[in-house]
Amino acid sequence: MGLGLALSMVFSGCAGSPDQGSAAPLTADQRLSRTERLGDRLFHDTTLSEPQGMSCATCHNPERAFGGNNGSGIGVALGSRPGALGIRNTPSLMYGSFSPAFSVDRDNTPSGGQFLDGRVDGQAEQAGKPLLSAVEMNNPDQATVVAKVAASAYAEDFRRQYGSDIFTRTDDAFAAIGAALAAYQQTPEFHPFTSRFDQYLRGKDTFTPTERRGMALFFNPLTGNCVGCHAADQSSGNPRDSLFTDFTYDNLGVPRNTAIPANADPLFFDLGLGGPKRTLPNGDPSFNGAFKVPTLRNVALREAFMHNGFFTRLTDVVDFYATRDTDPARWYPGGLKFNDLPPAFSGNVNVTEVPYDRQLGDAPRLSPQDVMDLSTFLRTLTDEAFVGALPAAN
């Protein structure tokens, strides 16, 4: 049974209607619905991996804005088994519920979807993928995951919500697990809009001169031009108009992360929209190497940056944008640019938009002071609950 049909059965009552009258209330935060609370428990359940010990929260650390790589130290996530390393940096789950379904518009611009390659449309389907990934939670099949939930301390709550026989129908039960995890990720905990930038928009905070300079660079189309992809509206009093992503895809020519085990094979390339985790949309080779534009909210909390975790300092990321083309030897061995793409696709890299429209030896669009100011502004995008976890400013 397909996921969409299974989910429709779960919520239409075909999978067994929840007993709304006799079920005792959960001992839970009353701000959460029953489904959201189940999602919370699933998210933090360390028995759902194989071997046990890893939960969704292991890589999506609630104390670090739901991001992290399980302490791998190489920019990509460590799975439940020793040495099980993926090929991509773990994206934060915060503000992910705002992403639309994946599509390619009339201008041939891809956007939306979940994961860095948009390979699924909704959070319910996204939530199930790590459970079955060999380099993540490593369960062999859906039935194994369902059996673990059926044996959990919250199994009875699950039956109350989805029907007494839910665990006898694997497809429906696995879909319900994804639906509960998605419901939890759609709560305000994942999109609180409590950063200093949000308070600034509301007229309840002011910025330092450095932060104001950084914000001006961010929005200036002739200098930082960050807003060109990381969409925001500094004139709006509504923070929801500033998600700091337009959910599109871009190819930045990020340097190859040689610490990733898969990259030991010189013929292996992670091409984002071009695979290996999905098929190329519309078979269009111009999409090879493009990855989804992430939100910059809480970006200063990241332990690694870009799709392959190549960078470990926020200032280096901003500096890369400014000097990738003016001083490529800083980032690429021998100064040979775009070393993480097959030569046939190097022409897909964005080399026309500001600040990339520079040549070797040109002055960068951003000075070293600009880089520091922009990085300082990006720290104001940290939600209030995580300010204490911010690393020291560069």
C-alpha positions in Angstrom: 0.0 0.0 0.0 1.3 3.5 -0.9 2.0 6.0 1.9 -0.7 8.4 0.7 -3.4 5.7 0.8 -2.2 4.4 4.1 -2.3 7.9 5.7 -5.8 8.5 4.3 -7.0 5.3 5.9 -5.4 6.2 9.2 -7.1 9.5 9.4 -10.4 8.6 7.7 -11.1 5.9 10.3 -10.6 2.9 7.9 -7.7 1.9 10.1 -9.9 1.8 13.2 -11.4 5.0 14.8 -9.8 6.3 17.9 -11.8 5.8 21.1 -12.4 9.5 21.9 -14.7 8.8 24.8 -13.0 6.3 27.1 -9.3 7.0 26.5 -7.7 8.5 29.5 -5.8 11.7 28.8 -2.1 11.3 28.3 0.3 12.6 30.9 1.8 15.1 28.5 2.3 18.8 27.9 -1.2 20.1 27.4 0.0 22.3 24.6 0.4 19.2 22.4 -2.4 17.1 20.9 -2.5 13.4 21.4 -0.9 12.8 18.0 1.7 15.5 18.5 2.6 13.9 21.9 3.0 10.5 20.3 5.3 12.1 17.7 7.3 13.6 20.5 7.8 10.2 22.1 8.7 8.6 18.8 11.2 11.3 18.1 13.1 10.7 21.3 12.7 6.9 21.4 16.2 5.3 21.3 14.8 1.8 20.9 13.8 2.4 17.3 17.3 2.0 15.9 19.2 -1.2 15.1 21.1 -1.6 17.3 19.3 0.4 19.9 20.6 3.7 21.2 19.8 6.2 18.5 16.7 8.3 18.0 15.6 11.0 15.6 16.9 13.5 18.3 20.4 12.0 18.1 21.1 13.8 14.9 18.3 16.4 15.1 19.4 17.6 18.6 16.7 19.6 20.3 19.3 21.6 22.1 20.9 22.7 18.9 17.9 23.8 16.9 17.2 20.2 15.8 20.4 19.8 13.8 23.7 17.9 14.4 25.6 14.9 13.1 25.7 12.6 16.1 29.3 13.7 16.9 30.9 12.4 13.8 33.2 15.4 13.5 33.5 15.1 9.7 30.5 17.1 8.6 28.1 14.2 7.9 26.0 12.1 10.3 27.1 9.0 12.1 24.5 6.3 12.1 23.5 3.7 14.8 26.4 1.3 13.8 30.1 2.2 14.4 31.5 3.6 11.2 28.2 4.0 9.5 28.6 7.4 7.9 26.3 9.0 5.3 27.2 11.5 2.5 25.3 14.6 3.7 25.2 17.0 6.5 22.1 16.7 8.6 19.7 19.6 7.9 17.9 21.2 10.8 14.2 20.3 11.0 13.2 23.8 12.2 10.8 25.6 9.9 10.7 22.6 7.6 6.9 22.5 7.8 6.7 25.6 5.6 8.4 23.9 2.6 5.9 23.2 -0.3 5.8 20.0 -2.2 8.5 19.5 -4.8 7.8 21.0 -8.2 9.5 22.4 -11.3 7.9 25.6 -12.6 7.4 27.0 -16.1 10.8 28.7 -15.8 12.4 25.3 -15.1 13.1 26.3 -11.5 12.9 23.4 -9.0 11.7 24.2 -5.5 10.2 22.6 -2.4 10.2 19.0 -1.1 11.9 17.5 2.0 15.6 16.6 2.4 18.4 18.4 0.6 17.3 16.9 -2.7 13.5 17.3 -2.3 13.0 13.6 -3.0 9.8 13.4 -0.9 7.0 16.0 -0.6 5.8 15.8 3.0 7.2 15.5 6.5 5.4 12.2 7.2 7.2 10.4 4.4 10.4 12.2 5.2 10.2 11.0 8.8 10.1 7.3 7.8 13.2 7.4 5.6 15.9 7.5 8.3 14.3 4.6 10.2 15.0 2.4 7.2 18.4 3.8 6.1 21.4 1.5 6.6 23.6 4.5 7.5 21.1 6.0 9.9 18.7 4.0 12.1 19.3 0.8 10.1 16.0 -1.1 10.4 15.7 -3.7 7.7 12.0 -3.1 7.0 8.8 -1.4 8.1 7.6 -4.4 10.1 10.7 -4.2 12.4 9.9 -0.6 13.2 6.2 -1.3 13.8 7.1 -4.2 16.1 9.3 -1.9 18.2 6.6 0.7 18.6 4.1 -2.1 19.4 6.4 -3.1 22.3 7.0 0.4 23.5 5.7 2.1 26.7 3.4 4.2 24.6 1.9 1.4 22.5 -1.5 1.6 24.2 -1.6 5.4 23.5 -0.8 4.6 19.9 -3.7 2.1 19.8 -6.1 4.6 21.3 -5.2 7.1 18.7 -5.1 4.9 15.6 -7.2 1.9 16.4 -6.9 -1.2 18.6 -5.7 -3.3 15.6 -3.3 -0.8 14.1 -0.2 -2.9 14.7 -1.6 -5.8 12.8 -1.4 -3.8 9.5 2.2 -2.9 8.9 1.6 -0.3 6.1 -1.0 1.6 8.1 1.0 1.5 11.3 4.2 2.7 9.6 2.3 5.5 7.9 0.8 6.5 11.3 4.3 6.6 12.8 5.3 9.0 10.1 2.1 11.1 10.5 2.7 11.4 14.3 6.3 12.4 13.8 5.2 15.0 11.2 2.5 16.3 13.5 5.2 16.9 16.2 7.4 18.7 13.7 4.6 21.0 12.9 4.2 22.3 16.4 5.5 25.8 17.5 8.6 24.1 19.0 9.9 23.8 15.5 9.0 27.3 14.3 8.8 29.6 17.4 9.8 32.9 15.6 11.6 34.1 18.7 14.9 35.4 17.4 16.2 38.9 17.9 15.5 39.5 14.2 11.9 38.6 14.9 11.8 41.0 17.8 13.4 43.6 15.6 10.6 43.2 13.1 8.1 43.5 15.9 9.8 46.8 17.1 10.8 45.1 20.4 14.6 45.0 19.8 17.3 47.1 18.3 20.5 46.1 16.5 24.1 47.1 17.2 25.9 49.1 14.4 27.7 45.9 13.4 24.4 44.0 13.1 22.8 46.8 11.1 25.7 46.8 8.7 25.5 43.1 8.3 21.7 43.3 7.7 22.3 45.9 5.0 24.8 43.7 3.3 22.4 40.8 3.5 19.6 42.6 1.7 21.8 44.7 -0.7 21.6 43.1 -4.2 25.0 44.6 -5.1 27.0 43.2 -2.2 25.9 40.2 -0.2 22.7 39.6 -2.1 21.9 36.8 0.4 18.2 37.6 0.2 18.3 36.5 -3.5 17.9 32.9 -2.3 17.4 33.3 1.5 14.1 35.2 1.1 13.2 37.7 3.9 11.4 40.9 4.2 12.9 43.5 6.6 9.9 45.8 6.1 7.3 43.3 7.2 6.2 43.2 10.8 5.3 39.6 10.4 8.3 37.2 10.9 6.5 34.5 8.8 7.4 36.7 5.8 11.1 36.0 6.5 11.7 32.3 6.4 15.3 33.0 5.0 14.8 30.5 2.2 12.8 30.5 -1.0 12.9 26.7 -1.1 14.7 26.7 -4.5 17.8 24.8 -5.5 21.3 26.2 -6.2 24.7 24.8 -7.3 27.5 26.6 -5.4 30.4 24.4 -6.4 31.2 23.5 -2.8 34.6 22.0 -2.3 34.8 18.2 -2.0 34.8 16.9 1.6 37.6 14.3 1.5 36.7 13.1 5.0 33.5 11.5 3.8 34.2 7.8 3.2 32.2 7.6 0.0 34.4 10.3 -1.5 37.5 8.0 -1.3 36.1 6.8 -4.7 37.2 9.5 -7.2 34.3 8.5 -9.4 31.7 9.0 -6.8 29.8 12.4 -6.7 26.8 13.5 -4.7 24.8 15.4 -7.3 21.8 16.4 -5.2 18.9 16.6 -7.5 20.9 14.4 -9.8 21.2 11.6 -7.3 22.3 9.2 -5.9 19.2 9.4 -3.6 16.7 10.4 -6.3 16.1 10.4 -10.0 16.9 13.6 -12.0 13.8 15.7 -12.3 12.6 15.7 -15.9 15.9 14.2 -16.8 17.4 17.7 -17.0 21.2 17.5 -16.7 21.3 21.2 -15.7 20.0 20.2 -12.2 23.0 18.0 -11.5 24.8 19.3 -8.4 22.0 21.5 -7.2 20.9 21.3 -3.5 18.0 22.9 -1.7 18.5 26.4 -0.2 18.3 25.9 3.6 16.7 28.3 6.0 19.3 30.5 7.7 17.3 30.6 10.9 19.5 29.3 13.7 22.3 28.9 11.2 25.0 30.0 13.7 24.3 26.9 15.7 25.3 24.5 13.0 28.4 22.4 13.7 29.0 21.9 9.9 27.8 23.9 6.9 26.8 23.1 3.3 25.4 19.8 2.0 28.6 17.9 2.6 29.6 19.6 5.8 32.9 20.9 4.3 32.9 24.1 6.5 32.9 24.2 10.2 32.8 28.0 10.8 30.1 30.4 9.7 32.6 33.1 8.8 34.3 30.7 6.4 31.0 30.0 4.7 30.4 33.8 4.1 34.0 34.2 3.0 33.6 31.3 0.5 30.7 33.1 -1.1 32.9 36.2 -1.4 36.2 34.7 -2.6 35.3 31.5 -4.3 36.1 33.0 -7.7 38.6 35.7 -6.7 40.9 33.5 -4.7 40.0 29.8 -5.5 43.3 28.5 -4.1 41.9 29.2 -0.6 39.2 26.6 -1.1 40.3 24.1 -3.8 43.6 22.1 -4.0 45.7 23.7 -6.7 43.0 26.4 -7.2 41.1 24.0 -9.5 37.5 25.1 -8.9 34.4 22.9 -8.4 36.3 19.7 -7.6 33.2 17.9 -6.2 31.5 17.8 -9.6 32.2 15.8 -12.8 33.8 18.2 -15.3 30.8 17.7 -17.5 28.6 19.4 -14.9 30.9 22.2 -13.8 29.0 24.6 -16.1 25.9 24.1 -13.8 27.6 26.1 -11.0 26.1 29.5 -10.3 28.7 32.0 -11.5 26.5 34.9 -12.6 24.6 36.2 -9.5 26.1 38.5 -7.0 28.5 37.9 -5.2 29.7 35.1 -7.6 30.1 37.5 -10.5 33.9 38.0 -9.9 37.0 36.7 -11.7 40.4 35.6 -10.5 42.2 38.6 -9.0 39.1 40.8 -8.8 38.2 42.5 -5.6 35.6 40.4 -3.8 32.1 41.9 -3.3 32.6 41.5 0.4 35.6 42.8 2.4 36.9 41.0 5.5 35.0 43.5 7.6 31.9 42.8 5.6 32.2 39.1 6.2 32.4 39.7 9.9 29.4 42.0 9.9 27.3 39.6 7.9 28.2 36.7 10.2 27.3 38.8 13.2 23.9 39.6 11.7 23.3 35.9 11.0 23.6 35.3 14.7 20.5 37.4 15.3 18.5 34.7 13.5 18.9 32.4 16.5 15.7 31.6 18.3 15.6 32.6 22.0 15.7 29.0 23.4 19.1 28.4 21.7 21.0 31.6 22.4 22.9 30.0 25.2 24.2 27.3 22.8 25.7 29.8 20.4 29.4 29.3 19.9 31.7 32.3 20.6 31.5 34.9 17.9 34.5 34.9 15.5 
